Amino acid sequence: MPEAPYAVARAAAIRVYPHFARLLTAHHIEGAGGLAPLPDVVTIEAVIDVAFWASLRREELRAPRISLAFAPPVEGKRPLVFERPVPLAAAPLTHLGPAVERPGIHLCVQPLAGVLAVWGAARYLPPCCFVLEVVAPGLLVIKHSRPDDSGKFVNVAVLQGDEIKMIERDASAAPGLPSRMADLLSPPPEIGAADAVNVLLQLAVSMRAHARGGTLLVVPPDTTVWRTSILEPIPYAITPAFGLLGDLAREQEAEKSSYRWQTTMRRAIEGLGGLTAGDGAMILTGRFELVAFGAKIIRRTGFPQVDSVMLTEAIDGTDVCMVDYSALGGTRHLSAAQFAHDQRDALALVASQDGRFTAFEWSPSAQMVYANRIEALLL
C-alpha cells in the first residue's frame, strides 16, 4: 500500500520556499550565472514526503542516509547519469541508498515527462541548489549549496517528526549574546567570492560526528589564567603549542581556494576534532593553537557554583529563557557551564553522545552564563 502523505511536508514546503526564492533572486540581481533552478512548493513537498518515508525504511537492517538535490546535469562536471531514471519513491530510494551514502554524493531530482524522477548522481551542484539530506529515521535537513566552489552547505531547516525548525539566520544578533558566541553563529556570506571558514563551527561539526561526546574550551592566548579551572597536572599538555590550524586560518584568502589548503584544513580539523573523543576537554587558544587535551575541569577557587543560566537555540522564534543549572544535561554540560562562569573571557563547546551540542559563554550584559544549543547548525 502507498504511504500516507507526511503531514508536515506541505507546511514545511510553504515555509522553506520563500527562502530559496529570495536567495536566487538576490544572486540573479548580482549577475551570478549557472544558478540552480528554483523548486516550487509542490516539488519541495514531494521531495520531503518521499525522503521522510524512505528514512523509516531499512535496507539490510540499516536506515538509509541519502542526499537529494533538485538540480539538472551540469555540463563539464561529469555527473553519473542513469540510462533509466529512478522513480522518486521511498522504496527505490531505500534500495539505492547504500550505493550513494558516502559524503558528497547527491541523488539529483528533476521533472522528466512531467513526473519527478532521479536522473543520476553528482558531486558538484550548482550554486544555491535545494538539497534535502536524510540524517536519521524521521530526521531531515534542508540546506542549500554555497555560491562558491567550496562544496559547503548552509542549513535552512530541520524536520524531525512533526517539528519544523527554521534556522535563525541572524542568530548572532540576539540580545545579550556574548562576542565569541556571536562570531560562532555569524552566517556565512551568501554573496561573495572567498569562503570565510568558520574554524570553530567546523570543529564543532567534527566533534559531533564522532558521536562519543566531547568538550572544547577556547581560551585567550598569551595567558595561563584558565589553568585555575583545570585539575593539575594536565595529562596531555602540549609544549610548544600546536599551531597548524591557526596558521592555516591566517593564510591569504586567495590561498584558501586551493585544493591543497582545503585538504590540509579538513585533515587538521578532523584530527583535532578527534582529540575531543577521549575523556577530558581539549583546550585551544583564540589563535587556534592546541595547548592541551584530556583536561579535567574544576571549579575555580573563590567562585560560587553556577545555579542558573540563560538558554536559547539557534532556531527561528526561540526565546531566551532562564533554566536551572541541573537542567542543562550531563557532566560535560555542567562542567562547561562552570568553566564559562569562572573564566569569563573563554568559550566552551560541548557535544553529547545523543547529538546535543551547546555553546557556553559569560554574558557581561546579563551577568550570567549564556548557553546556546546549536546542533541544528551542525547536521
C-alpha positions in Angstrom: 0.0 0.0 0.0 1.3 3.5 -0.7 2.4 5.6 2.3 0.0 8.2 3.6 1.2 11.8 3.0 3.7 13.1 5.5 1.6 15.7 7.3 4.5 18.1 7.9 5.7 18.2 4.3 3.2 20.8 3.0 3.7 23.2 5.9 7.5 22.8 5.6 7.5 23.4 1.9 5.4 26.6 2.3 7.9 27.9 4.9 11.0 26.9 3.0 10.1 28.1 -0.5 10.4 31.9 0.3 14.0 31.4 1.5 15.1 29.8 -1.8 13.1 32.4 -3.8 14.8 35.3 -2.0 18.3 33.6 -2.3 18.1 33.0 -6.0 16.6 36.5 -6.7 19.5 38.1 -4.8 22.1 36.3 -6.8 20.3 37.0 -10.1 20.4 40.7 -9.2 24.1 40.4 -8.5 24.5 39.0 -12.0 25.5 35.4 -10.9 25.2 32.7 -13.6 24.8 29.0 -13.6 22.4 29.1 -10.6 20.3 26.1 -9.6 16.6 26.1 -10.6 14.0 27.2 -8.1 11.7 24.3 -7.0 8.1 25.2 -6.5 6.1 24.4 -3.3 4.6 21.3 -4.8 8.1 19.9 -5.8 9.6 20.7 -2.3 6.6 19.0 -0.7 7.0 15.9 -2.8 10.8 15.6 -2.1 10.2 16.0 1.6 7.4 13.5 1.7 9.4 10.8 -0.2 12.5 11.4 1.9 10.6 11.1 5.1 9.1 7.7 4.3 12.4 6.5 2.9 14.1 7.4 6.1 11.8 5.0 8.0 12.6 2.0 5.8 15.5 -0.4 6.2 17.9 -1.9 3.6 19.7 -5.0 5.1 18.6 -3.7 8.6 20.3 -0.3 8.1 18.5 3.0 7.8 19.3 4.9 4.6 21.4 8.0 4.5 20.8 9.9 1.3 21.1 13.4 -0.1 18.5 14.6 -2.6 19.3 17.7 -4.8 16.9 19.5 -7.1 19.4 20.0 -10.0 19.9 19.3 -13.7 23.1 17.8 -15.0 25.9 20.4 -15.1 27.9 20.3 -18.2 31.6 19.7 -17.7 31.2 18.4 -14.1 30.9 14.7 -15.1 27.7 13.6 -13.4 26.7 10.0 -13.3 23.5 9.7 -15.4 21.3 6.6 -15.2 20.1 5.1 -18.5 16.7 4.7 -17.0 15.7 7.3 -14.4 14.7 6.0 -11.0 11.2 6.9 -9.8 11.1 9.4 -6.9 9.6 7.0 -4.4 10.5 5.6 -1.0 11.2 2.0 -2.0 13.6 2.8 -4.9 15.5 5.3 -2.8 15.9 2.8 0.0 17.4 0.2 -2.4 19.7 2.8 -3.9 20.7 4.4 -0.6 23.7 2.1 0.3 25.4 2.9 -3.0 25.3 6.7 -2.6 25.6 7.2 1.2 29.2 8.4 1.1 29.6 12.1 1.9 29.5 14.4 -1.1 27.3 12.2 -3.3 23.8 13.6 -4.2 20.9 11.9 -5.9 19.7 14.5 -8.4 16.0 15.1 -9.0 14.2 16.8 -11.9 10.8 16.6 -13.6 11.0 14.2 -16.5 8.0 14.0 -18.8 6.0 15.8 -16.1 7.0 13.4 -13.3 9.7 13.9 -10.6 12.5 11.3 -11.0 16.1 10.7 -10.0 18.2 11.1 -13.2 21.5 10.2 -11.6 24.1 11.3 -9.0 26.6 14.1 -8.8 29.3 15.5 -6.6 29.1 19.1 -8.0 25.9 21.0 -7.5 25.1 24.4 -9.0 25.1 27.4 -6.6 22.1 27.8 -4.3 20.8 24.3 -5.0 17.9 22.9 -2.9 19.3 19.9 -1.0 17.4 17.6 1.4 19.5 15.2 3.5 18.2 12.2 5.3 20.2 12.2 8.5 18.4 9.5 10.6 14.9 7.9 10.7 12.4 10.8 10.7 15.2 13.4 10.8 15.6 15.5 7.6 17.8 18.6 7.0 17.0 21.1 4.2 20.0 23.1 3.0 21.4 24.9 0.0 24.8 24.8 -1.7 27.1 27.8 -1.3 27.5 30.2 -4.2 31.2 29.4 -4.4 33.0 26.1 -5.2 33.8 25.2 -1.6 31.4 22.2 -1.6 29.9 23.5 1.7 26.2 24.0 2.5 24.0 26.3 4.6 21.3 24.7 6.7 17.9 26.2 6.2 15.5 23.9 8.2 15.5 20.8 10.3 12.4 18.5 10.2 12.1 15.9 13.0 8.8 14.0 13.2 6.1 16.7 13.5 8.6 19.5 14.2 9.7 22.2 11.7 12.8 24.1 12.9 13.7 27.0 10.7 17.3 28.0 11.3 17.7 31.6 12.6 19.8 33.3 10.0 20.5 36.3 12.3 21.2 34.3 15.5 24.4 36.3 16.0 22.3 39.5 16.7 20.4 38.1 19.6 20.2 40.5 22.6 22.9 39.8 25.2 24.8 37.3 23.1 28.5 37.3 24.1 31.0 38.3 21.4 32.7 34.9 20.8 29.4 33.1 20.5 28.2 35.8 18.1 31.2 35.1 15.9 30.4 31.4 16.1 26.8 31.9 15.0 27.6 34.5 12.3 26.1 33.3 9.0 28.5 32.7 6.1 28.4 35.3 3.3 25.6 34.4 0.9 27.2 36.6 -1.9 30.9 36.9 -2.3 33.9 35.3 -3.8 36.0 33.9 -0.9 34.7 31.4 1.5 35.3 32.5 5.1 35.9 29.3 7.0 34.4 29.4 10.5 37.0 27.2 12.2 35.1 26.7 15.4 31.9 25.7 13.6 33.9 23.2 11.5 35.5 21.8 14.7 32.0 21.5 16.2 30.8 19.5 13.2 33.8 17.2 13.6 33.2 16.8 17.4 29.6 15.9 16.8 30.4 13.5 14.0 32.4 11.1 16.2 29.3 10.6 18.4 31.3 10.0 21.6 30.7 13.4 23.2 33.4 15.9 24.0 34.3 19.3 25.3 36.3 22.1 23.6 37.5 25.1 25.6 38.7 28.2 23.7 40.8 30.4 26.0 42.7 33.7 25.5 46.2 33.4 24.1 49.3 34.5 26.0 47.8 33.8 29.4 47.5 30.8 31.8 44.7 32.0 34.0 42.5 29.3 32.5 44.6 26.8 34.4 43.0 27.9 37.6 39.9 26.0 36.4 41.8 22.9 35.3 43.0 20.0 37.5 46.8 19.8 37.6 48.7 18.0 36.2 47.1 18.0 32.8 47.5 14.5 31.3 48.2 15.8 27.8 49.6 19.3 27.8 51.2 20.4 24.6 54.6 22.3 24.6 55.1 24.2 22.4 51.5 24.8 21.4 50.5 23.1 18.2 49.7 25.9 15.8 48.9 24.2 12.4 45.2 25.1 12.5 45.9 28.7 13.3 48.5 29.0 10.6 46.0 27.7 8.0 43.2 30.0 9.2 45.5 33.0 8.8 46.6 32.3 5.3 45.7 34.7 2.5 42.1 34.4 1.1 43.4 33.6 -2.4 45.3 30.5 -1.0 42.1 29.3 0.7 40.6 28.4 -2.6 43.3 25.9 -3.4 42.8 22.2 -3.2 46.0 21.9 -1.1 44.8 24.3 1.5 41.2 22.9 1.7 42.6 19.3 2.1 45.1 20.3 4.8 42.5 22.3 6.7 40.0 19.4 6.5 42.6 17.0 7.9 43.6 19.4 10.6 40.0 19.9 11.8 39.3 16.1 11.7 42.5 15.4 13.6 41.8 17.9 16.4 38.1 17.1 16.5 39.1 13.5 17.2 41.0 14.5 20.3 37.7 15.5 21.9 36.5 11.9 21.8 38.7 10.9 24.8 38.0 11.7 28.4 38.5 15.3 29.4 38.4 18.6 27.5 40.5 19.9 24.6 41.9 23.4 25.0 42.6 25.8 22.2 43.7 29.4 22.3 41.9 32.2 20.5 44.6 31.8 17.8 43.6 28.1 17.3 46.7 26.8 19.0 46.3 23.4 20.7 47.6 23.6 24.3 46.1 20.5 25.9 43.6 17.7 25.7 42.3 15.3 28.3 41.9 18.2 30.8 39.6 17.9 33.8 37.5 20.9 34.6 37.3 22.0 38.3 35.5 25.0 40.0 37.9 28.0 40.3 38.8 28.8 43.9 36.7 31.6 45.3 34.0 31.3 42.6 30.5 30.0 43.5 28.8 27.1 41.8 26.6 28.1 38.9 22.9 27.9 39.8 21.1 29.0 36.6 21.9 30.0 33.0 20.3 31.8 30.1 19.4 29.3 27.4 18.3 29.6 23.8 18.6 27.8 20.5 19.6 28.9 17.0 16.1 28.3 15.8 13.7 31.0 14.4 11.2 32.0 17.1 13.1 30.6 20.1 13.1 32.9 23.1 15.8 33.2 25.7 14.8 31.6 29.0 16.3 31.0 32.4 16.9 27.4 33.3 18.3 25.7 36.4 21.9 24.6 36.2 20.8 20.9 36.7 18.6 21.0 33.6 21.5 21.6 31.2 22.4 17.9 30.7 25.1 15.6 31.9 28.5 16.1 33.5 30.1 17.6 30.4 27.5 20.3 30.1 27.6 21.1 33.9 31.4 21.4 33.9 31.5 23.5 30.8 28.9 26.0 32.2 31.0 26.2 35.4 34.1 26.9 33.3 32.4 29.7 31.3 31.2 31.2 34.6 34.7 31.1 36.2 36.7 32.0 33.0 34.8 35.0 31.7 36.9 35.5 28.6 36.6 31.9 27.4 34.1 29.9 25.3 33.1 26.3 26.0 31.6 23.9 23.4 30.1 20.6 24.5 28.9 17.7 22.4 26.7 14.9 23.9 26.6 11.4 22.7 22.9 11.9 21.8 23.8 14.6 19.4 23.0 17.7 21.6 25.5 20.4 21.1 25.7 23.5 23.3 28.0 26.6 23.5 28.6 28.4 26.8 30.0 31.9 27.4 29.7 34.5 30.1 27.4 37.4 29.1 28.7 40.7 30.5 25.3 42.4 29.9 23.3 39.7 31.7 26.0 39.0 34.2 25.5 35.3 33.9 26.3 32.3 31.7 24.7 32.3 28.3 24.0 28.9 26.7 23.1 28.3 23.1 22.0 25.0 21.6 23.5 24.9 18.1 23.1 21.2 16.9 20.7 22.3 14.2 23.6 24.2 12.5 25.8 21.1 12.5 23.6 18.5 10.9 
